[in-house]
Amino acid sequence: MIGRLRLAILVGLVAAGPLALGQDDCGGYPYPYGGYDGVSGDMVWPLTTPVPAWGPGFPAHDWAFTPARVERLPGVEPTVAPLLDQAALPTTDIAAPVPAAGADAAAADAAAADARVIDPKPEPPPKIWDGNFELGLDGSEGNSQRLNFRCGVEAKRKTDHDVLKLDLDYHKNTSHLEETAHRAYLDWRYEWLFQESAWTWFAHGTVDYDEFKAFDVRVSIDAGLGYQFLDTEKTSLLGRCGGGWSREVGSPDEDYVPEATFGSEFEHAFSKRQKLTASVEYTPDVSDFRDFRFKTKAGWEFLLDEEMNLSLKFSVLDRYDSTPHDAKANDVDYSVTLLWSF
């Protein structure tokens, strides 16, 4: 059985041509571990066969196999795989060169950052709310005992379509442990803006509590049209007119009173650190114009600390009521407070 297998292998080698086992698969050179001599018909083993046994066509060998020093047999062409035309290869299939080990890490990071697509950060939404909180306190102890406390909050929300304003003021004064003033006042206003027009439409209301008035609480609501006479970066002037009603709860006359409303608001910034505000409001009884209320308010703000948004505010408020019901018709409040803006 073994003899037949050797005979089959030998026949296959003879059919494969000269040096069938002595050629490398790619270069056509004699295999360094031995091969078949097609001239003499013998098997040649380089480690056991003397050099002349390699047959004609082979030079003397120094047992160091070097393909460049081996001569091919005459008329025998080695089987060499054809070279591919690299220019014909598609460039998309060629892998990108791998940077050598030890390349500059900073350069590699920079190249990776350039290749990476960075989405831009979305812009923050526009600021629509602003306002301030004010606080004032003074007093004395000794021969006279006096304590005056005042606080207030103003907030404003403005968009391209509307404006909302809130104003809350509270103060309480005592002298010799007896109250001399105790008042809270809330003023709110919602204004609709017409696009590309100086006209506006508003709704407005107030809640007035005064312990030293003839009423407990006075509530008023009105609505109407406004017109923006000036609207620049530093100056604003707005006029309004409309109508509504008011009621004094806890007074001798608790009837609903129909009223007309006329008013204006003015604001001017002298500089980045100083601002002046003023407003007037006239509300007569439409059934008897001799009965009316008139309110005037003014304030001057001076910026103290820009980083902390701290300001000093001087303000004055004058309220006149033609129907005081055995009380004084005119009240004037003035104050100096510390203002924190937000």
C-alpha positions as CSV (number, residue, x, y, z in Angstrom):
1,M,0.0,0.0,0.0
2,I,2.8,2.5,0.9
3,G,4.7,1.6,-2.3
4,R,1.6,2.4,-4.4
5,L,1.2,5.8,-2.7
6,R,4.9,6.6,-3.4
7,L,4.5,5.7,-7.0
8,A,1.4,7.9,-7.3
9,I,3.2,10.8,-5.8
10,L,6.2,10.3,-8.1
11,V,4.0,10.1,-11.2
12,G,2.4,13.4,-10.2
13,L,5.7,15.1,-9.7
14,V,6.9,14.0,-13.2
15,A,3.7,15.3,-14.8
16,A,4.0,18.6,-13.0
17,G,7.2,19.5,-14.9
18,P,10.8,20.1,-14.0
19,L,11.5,21.3,-10.5
20,A,7.8,20.7,-9.5
21,L,8.8,20.5,-5.9
22,G,11.8,22.7,-6.2
23,Q,9.8,25.9,-7.1
24,D,8.4,28.2,-4.7
25,D,4.7,28.9,-5.3
26,C,5.3,32.6,-5.9
27,G,8.9,33.1,-7.1
28,G,9.9,30.0,-9.1
29,Y,13.1,29.5,-7.1
30,P,14.4,26.1,-5.8
31,Y,12.8,25.1,-2.5
32,P,15.5,25.3,0.2
33,Y,14.5,22.1,1.9
34,G,14.8,19.9,-1.3
35,G,13.1,19.1,-4.5
36,Y,13.0,17.0,-7.7
37,D,15.8,17.4,-10.2
38,G,14.1,17.3,-13.6
39,V,17.4,16.7,-15.5
40,S,18.9,13.8,-13.6
41,G,15.6,12.4,-12.3
42,D,16.8,12.2,-8.7
43,M,15.4,13.7,-5.5
44,V,17.9,16.3,-4.2
45,W,18.0,17.1,-0.5
46,P,20.3,20.1,0.2
47,L,21.2,19.1,3.7
48,T,22.3,15.5,2.7
49,T,23.2,15.7,-1.0
50,P,26.5,17.1,-2.2
51,V,26.3,20.3,-4.2
52,P,27.2,18.7,-7.6
53,A,24.1,16.4,-7.2
54,W,21.9,19.5,-7.8
55,G,22.4,18.8,-11.5
56,P,23.4,21.0,-14.4
57,G,22.3,24.6,-14.3
58,F,22.9,25.1,-10.6
59,P,26.1,26.8,-9.4
60,A,28.0,25.8,-6.4
61,H,26.0,26.5,-3.2
62,D,27.4,27.5,0.2
63,W,24.3,26.1,2.0
64,A,22.9,29.6,2.6
65,F,19.8,29.9,0.5
66,T,19.5,33.2,-1.3
67,P,17.0,33.4,-4.1
68,A,18.9,36.2,-5.9
69,R,22.0,33.8,-6.4
70,V,20.1,30.9,-7.9
71,E,20.0,30.5,-11.7
72,R,16.9,29.2,-13.4
73,L,17.2,26.2,-15.7
74,P,17.3,27.0,-19.4
75,G,13.8,27.0,-21.0
76,V,12.0,26.8,-17.7
77,E,9.8,29.8,-16.8
78,P,8.8,30.1,-13.2
79,T,5.2,30.3,-12.3
80,V,4.7,33.8,-11.0
81,A,1.4,35.3,-10.1
82,P,0.7,38.4,-12.2
83,L,1.0,41.7,-10.5
84,L,-2.3,43.6,-10.0
85,D,-2.5,47.0,-11.5
86,Q,-2.8,49.1,-8.3
87,A,-3.9,52.1,-10.2
88,A,-7.0,50.2,-11.3
89,L,-8.0,49.4,-7.7
90,P,-10.8,51.6,-6.3
91,T,-9.5,54.1,-3.9
92,T,-12.4,53.6,-1.6
93,D,-11.3,50.0,-0.8
94,I,-7.8,51.2,0.3
95,A,-7.6,51.4,4.0
96,A,-6.4,54.7,5.5
97,P,-2.8,54.6,6.6
98,V,-2.3,53.8,10.3
99,P,-0.2,56.3,12.1
100,A,3.1,54.9,13.3
101,A,3.5,54.0,16.9
102,G,4.8,57.0,19.0
103,A,3.1,59.6,16.7
104,D,2.3,62.9,18.3
105,A,-0.8,62.4,20.4
106,A,-1.8,66.1,20.2
107,A,-1.7,65.9,16.4
108,A,-3.8,62.8,16.4
109,D,-6.4,64.4,18.8
110,A,-6.5,67.5,16.6
111,A,-7.1,65.4,13.5
112,A,-9.9,63.5,15.3
113,A,-11.4,66.8,16.4
114,D,-11.4,68.2,12.8
115,A,-13.1,65.1,11.5
116,R,-15.8,65.1,14.3
117,V,-18.9,67.2,13.5
118,I,-19.7,69.4,16.4
119,D,-23.3,70.6,16.7
120,P,-23.6,74.3,17.6
121,K,-25.1,75.1,21.0
122,P,-28.6,76.4,20.8
123,E,-29.0,80.0,21.7
124,P,-30.5,80.7,25.1
125,P,-34.1,81.9,25.1
126,P,-34.6,85.7,25.2
127,K,-35.1,87.2,28.7
128,I,-38.8,88.2,29.1
129,W,-39.0,88.7,32.9
130,D,-37.3,91.5,34.9
131,G,-38.2,93.3,38.1
132,N,-36.9,94.4,41.5
133,F,-37.4,94.0,45.2
134,E,-37.2,97.0,47.5
135,L,-36.8,97.3,51.3
136,G,-36.7,100.2,53.6
137,L,-36.5,100.4,57.4
138,D,-36.0,103.1,60.0
139,G,-36.9,103.8,63.6
140,S,-35.8,105.2,66.9
141,E,-35.9,104.3,70.6
142,G,-35.7,106.4,73.7
143,N,-37.8,109.5,74.4
144,S,-39.7,108.6,71.2
145,Q,-40.4,105.1,69.9
146,R,-40.8,104.9,66.2
147,L,-40.5,102.2,63.6
148,N,-41.2,102.5,59.9
149,F,-41.1,99.5,57.6
150,R,-41.6,99.4,53.9
151,C,-41.2,96.7,51.2
152,G,-42.3,96.3,47.6
153,V,-42.0,94.1,44.5
154,E,-42.2,95.0,40.9
155,A,-42.2,92.5,38.0
156,K,-42.6,92.9,34.3
157,R,-43.0,90.3,31.6
158,K,-42.6,91.5,28.0
159,T,-42.8,89.7,24.7
160,D,-43.4,90.8,21.1
161,H,-47.2,90.4,21.7
162,D,-48.0,91.5,25.2
163,V,-46.7,93.1,28.5
164,L,-47.7,92.1,32.0
165,K,-46.8,94.4,35.0
166,L,-47.2,93.7,38.7
167,D,-46.6,96.2,41.5
168,L,-47.0,95.4,45.2
169,D,-46.3,98.0,47.9
170,Y,-46.6,97.6,51.7
171,H,-45.7,99.8,54.6
172,K,-46.4,100.0,58.2
173,N,-45.5,102.8,60.7
174,T,-45.7,102.7,64.5
175,S,-45.1,105.5,67.0
176,H,-45.0,104.7,70.8
177,L,-46.2,101.2,69.9
178,E,-49.3,102.6,68.2
179,E,-49.9,102.2,64.5
180,T,-49.8,105.4,62.5
181,A,-49.9,103.9,59.0
182,H,-50.8,100.5,57.7
183,R,-51.3,100.1,53.9
184,A,-51.0,97.6,51.1
185,Y,-51.5,98.4,47.5
186,L,-51.5,96.0,44.5
187,D,-51.5,97.3,40.9
188,W,-51.6,94.9,37.9
189,R,-51.8,95.7,34.2
190,Y,-52.0,93.5,31.1
191,E,-51.3,95.1,27.7
192,W,-51.8,93.6,24.3
193,L,-49.4,95.0,21.6
194,F,-50.4,95.5,18.0
195,Q,-47.7,94.5,15.6
196,E,-46.1,97.4,13.7
197,S,-48.5,99.9,15.4
198,A,-48.2,102.3,18.3
199,W,-51.7,101.4,19.5
200,T,-52.3,99.0,22.4
201,W,-55.2,97.5,24.3
202,F,-55.0,97.1,28.1
203,A,-56.8,95.6,31.1
204,H,-56.0,97.1,34.5
205,G,-56.9,96.6,38.1
206,T,-56.0,97.7,41.6
207,V,-56.6,96.5,45.2
208,D,-56.1,99.2,47.9
209,Y,-56.1,98.4,51.6
210,D,-55.7,101.2,54.1
211,E,-56.5,100.9,57.7
212,F,-56.8,104.6,58.2
213,K,-59.3,105.3,55.4
214,A,-63.0,105.3,55.6
215,F,-63.1,101.9,53.7
216,D,-61.5,98.6,54.3
217,V,-60.6,97.7,50.7
218,R,-61.2,99.5,47.4
219,V,-61.2,97.4,44.2
220,S,-61.1,98.9,40.7
221,I,-61.1,97.4,37.2
222,D,-60.8,99.2,33.9
223,A,-59.9,98.6,30.3
224,G,-59.2,100.7,27.2
225,L,-56.8,101.8,24.5
226,G,-53.2,103.0,24.8
227,Y,-50.9,104.8,22.4
228,Q,-47.1,104.8,22.5
229,F,-46.0,108.3,21.8
230,L,-42.3,107.7,22.3
231,D,-40.4,104.4,22.3
232,T,-36.6,104.7,22.1
233,E,-33.7,103.1,23.7
234,K,-33.7,105.6,26.5
235,T,-37.1,107.2,26.6
236,S,-40.7,105.8,26.7
237,L,-44.0,107.7,26.8
238,L,-47.3,105.9,26.8
239,G,-50.8,107.4,27.1
240,R,-54.1,105.6,28.0
241,C,-57.8,106.1,28.1
242,G,-60.7,103.8,28.9
243,G,-63.4,103.0,31.4
244,G,-64.3,100.7,34.3
245,W,-65.7,100.7,37.8
246,S,-64.7,100.8,41.4
247,R,-66.1,99.7,44.7
248,E,-65.2,100.6,48.3
249,V,-65.8,97.7,50.6
250,G,-66.5,98.6,54.3
251,S,-67.3,102.3,53.4
252,P,-70.6,104.2,53.9
253,D,-71.2,103.8,50.2
254,E,-70.5,100.4,48.8
255,D,-72.1,100.9,45.4
256,Y,-70.3,100.2,42.1
257,V,-69.1,103.4,40.7
258,P,-68.7,103.7,36.9
259,E,-65.5,105.5,36.1
260,A,-63.5,106.8,33.1
261,T,-59.7,106.4,33.1
262,F,-57.0,108.7,31.7
263,G,-53.4,108.2,32.4
264,S,-49.8,108.1,31.1
265,E,-46.4,106.6,31.9
266,F,-43.0,108.1,31.4
267,E,-39.6,106.5,31.7
268,H,-36.2,108.0,30.8
269,A,-32.7,106.6,31.4
270,F,-30.2,109.4,31.9
271,S,-27.3,106.9,31.8
272,K,-26.5,103.3,32.5
273,R,-26.7,104.1,36.2
274,Q,-29.6,106.5,36.6
275,K,-33.3,106.2,35.6
276,L,-36.4,108.3,36.2
277,T,-40.0,106.9,36.2
278,A,-43.3,108.8,36.5
279,S,-47.0,108.0,36.1
280,V,-50.3,109.8,36.5
281,E,-53.8,108.5,36.6
282,Y,-57.1,110.4,36.7
283,T,-60.3,108.4,37.3
284,P,-63.5,110.5,37.5
285,D,-67.0,109.3,38.2
286,V,-68.8,109.4,34.8
287,S,-72.1,110.2,36.6
288,D,-70.6,113.1,38.5
289,F,-67.2,114.4,37.4
290,R,-66.8,116.3,40.6
291,D,-66.1,113.0,42.2
292,F,-62.7,111.7,41.2
293,R,-59.4,110.2,42.2
294,F,-56.0,111.4,41.1
295,K,-52.8,109.5,41.7
296,T,-49.2,110.6,40.9
297,K,-46.1,108.5,41.3
298,A,-42.5,109.2,40.6
299,G,-39.2,107.5,41.3
300,W,-35.5,107.9,40.7
301,E,-33.1,105.0,40.7
302,F,-29.4,105.2,41.1
303,L,-27.2,102.1,40.5
304,L,-24.9,101.4,43.4
305,D,-23.4,98.0,42.5
306,E,-23.7,96.7,38.9
307,E,-22.4,93.2,39.8
308,M,-25.0,92.7,42.5
309,N,-27.8,94.7,40.8
310,L,-28.2,97.0,43.8
311,S,-29.7,100.4,43.5
312,L,-30.9,103.3,45.7
313,K,-34.4,104.4,45.0
314,F,-36.1,107.7,45.9
315,S,-39.9,107.6,45.4
316,V,-42.9,109.7,46.1
317,L,-46.6,108.7,45.8
318,D,-49.5,111.2,46.0
319,R,-53.1,110.0,46.3
320,Y,-56.0,112.3,46.2
321,D,-59.7,111.3,46.7
322,S,-62.4,113.9,46.4
323,T,-64.8,111.7,48.6
324,P,-62.7,111.0,51.7
325,H,-65.7,110.3,54.0
326,D,-64.5,112.3,57.0
327,A,-60.9,111.5,56.4
328,K,-58.2,113.6,54.8
329,A,-58.5,113.8,51.0
330,N,-54.8,113.8,50.2
331,D,-52.1,111.3,51.2
332,V,-48.4,111.7,50.3
333,D,-45.9,108.9,50.8
334,Y,-42.2,109.3,50.3
335,S,-39.4,106.9,50.9
336,V,-35.7,106.0,50.3
337,T,-35.2,102.3,49.8
338,L,-32.6,99.8,48.7
339,L,-33.5,98.1,45.5
340,W,-32.4,94.7,44.2
341,S,-33.1,94.0,40.5
342,F,-33.5,90.6,39.0
